[in-house]
C-alpha cells in the first residue's frame, strides 16, 4: 500500500494534486511527460488534460529536449511555487507536531 505524502493527505488524490506533489517531492530533476504521468500514477491523457494550465501558472518550466521528449522541472523561481513549498512544509510540520502530541499523551 502506498504511503501518502502530507500534501496529499490534506489535498486528496486528484490527478493535479498528484502531479504537484510529485514535483514538490522531486524538485531537483526534470522529467518527460511520460515520466511525470508514470511517477504521479495518473494516465497520460489525464495529464494532458490539465498540463497547459500548470505551464501557464508557471508551476513548471521546460528545461530541455531529448529527442522528441520535452523535459520539465518545478519552477523554483515562481512565487506560487515558493508558496506551495512553504505550504507543504507547514503541513508536514503540523502533522509531525500532531503525532508527537499523540505519543506524549499516550506515554
C-alpha positions in Angstrom: 0.0 0.0 0.0 1.3 3.4 -1.0 2.1 5.9 1.8 0.6 9.3 1.1 2.6 12.5 1.5 1.3 15.1 3.9 0.4 17.3 0.9 -1.9 14.6 -0.5 -3.3 13.7 3.0 -4.6 17.3 3.1 -5.5 18.0 -0.6 -6.5 14.5 -1.7 -5.6 12.3 -4.6 -6.9 14.2 -7.6 -4.6 13.9 -10.7 -3.4 17.5 -10.4 -2.6 17.2 -6.7 -0.6 14.0 -7.5 1.4 15.8 -10.2 2.1 18.9 -8.0 3.1 16.6 -5.1 5.4 14.6 -7.4 7.2 17.8 -8.4 7.4 19.1 -4.8 9.0 15.8 -3.8 11.3 15.7 -6.8 12.2 19.3 -7.4 15.9 18.7 -8.2 15.3 16.9 -11.5 13.5 17.4 -14.8 11.1 14.8 -16.3 9.3 14.0 -19.5 5.5 13.9 -19.6 5.6 10.2 -19.7 7.8 10.0 -16.6 5.5 12.5 -14.8 2.4 10.5 -15.6 4.0 7.3 -14.5 5.5 8.6 -11.3 2.4 10.5 -10.3 0.4 7.4 -11.0 -2.0 9.0 -13.4 -3.0 8.4 -17.1 -1.0 10.1 -19.8 -4.2 11.6 -21.4 -5.4 12.8 -17.9 -2.1 14.7 -17.5 -2.5 16.3 -20.9 -6.0 17.5 -19.8 -4.5 20.0 -17.4 -0.8 20.2 -18.3 -1.2 23.5 -20.2 -2.7 25.1 -17.0 0.3 24.0 -15.0 2.6 25.6 -17.5 0.5 28.8 -17.8 0.5 29.2 -14.0 4.3 28.9 -14.1 4.4 25.9 -11.8 6.7 24.1 -14.2 9.1 25.2 -16.8 10.5 23.4 -19.8 14.2 22.7 -19.3 15.4 20.9 -22.4 14.6 18.5 -25.1 15.9 14.9 -25.5 14.9 13.5 -28.9 11.2 14.1 -29.2 10.7 14.3 -25.4 10.4 17.7 -23.7 11.5 17.8 -20.1 10.0 19.8 -17.3 11.0 20.9 -13.8 9.4 22.6 -10.9 9.8 26.4 -11.4 11.6 27.3 -8.2 11.7 31.0 -9.2 7.9 31.2 -9.2 6.2 33.0 -6.3 3.4 30.5 -6.5 5.8 27.5 -6.3 7.5 29.1 -3.3 4.2 29.3 -1.6 3.4 25.7 -2.4 6.7 24.6 -1.0 6.1 26.7 2.1 2.6 25.2 2.4 3.9 21.7 2.0 6.5 22.3 4.8 3.9 23.8 7.1 1.5 20.9 6.6 4.4 18.4 7.3 5.3 20.3 10.5 1.7 20.4 11.7 1.2 16.7 11.1 4.5 15.9 12.9 3.5 18.0 15.9 0.2 16.2 16.0 1.9 12.8 16.0 4.4 14.0 18.7 1.5 15.1 20.9 -0.2 11.8 20.4 2.9 10.0 21.6 3.3 12.4 24.6 -0.4 11.8 25.6 -0.1 8.0 25.4 3.2 7.9 27.2 
